[in-house]
């Protein structure tokens, strides 16, 4: 299946050393763009990973993924520009990223950007090789969700009702 590349819009105020998606720059399946943007890409045919909205399902597989990367505060600012892109949520997954926010409460289903991307790729049947390679909390994330790399497909199938 030929799907559009994943577009990750990263807020310029996101601290690079804490940015979980920064190691993904240069991958052929991912476009990393910095916010604010002068020109927005064409996002028709994309879904937006969000804390709220209908769950992501295999029916979304042919669509591109839009991921806003930044603190919840900055993601809210960026989200105003992409409200027309249909949101999809990833409920039932636990983050391993040590979170603390001075500005807002993190949603219960909030994941680190790399965790959200990993889960989305698995649910959509896309290759996940290398996504978690540089993520410090990768093993804790997989264990918190009862997963090992070889069992993620089983979780995706069971959530899809198979």
Beta strands, then each sheet from edge to edge (+ up, - down):
strand 1: 6-11
strand 2: 30-35
strand 3: 46-49
strand 4: 64-69
strand 5: 86-88
sheet 1: 2+ 1+ 4+ 3+ 5+
end
